Amino acid sequence: MEDVRSKLAISTEFKSGNLYKVEFTVKPGVGVREGTAGDMWDAEQEMRLPGGGHQINFMDKTPRTNPEFYHVDVDSLRALK
């Protein structure tokens, strides 16, 4: 989990608690941006998260707002440690 928080710069300020990995397929019609995660300051841990990992940003139809555009493989769900 430390590696994921660091490379994707996932601050505990915005997402605390457990992190999970799940595989899913995005259906046509979803706008995405791909790139490298930038660094971020984690105020709660008082440390810089360097980023550098590959990230995808959903632009318009997110899994939360438009679940019909995603096929989630629920059998792939794993808690990160």
C-alpha angles and dihedrals in degrees: 000000000000090000092051093047090049100044095041093036093231103174120211085225089070102028118024128174127028124359123209137202119218132166120227142162123232114219122221116281100050116118113223138179120204127197149108120311112243125223122273137190114240103210095189094054093032094227140111116250104212100209117197097143125121113264138181122207120201107221107194117351107050125185088250098050100033110023091164088075093061135065109204120200098217091186089065094060111126132169113233116232 
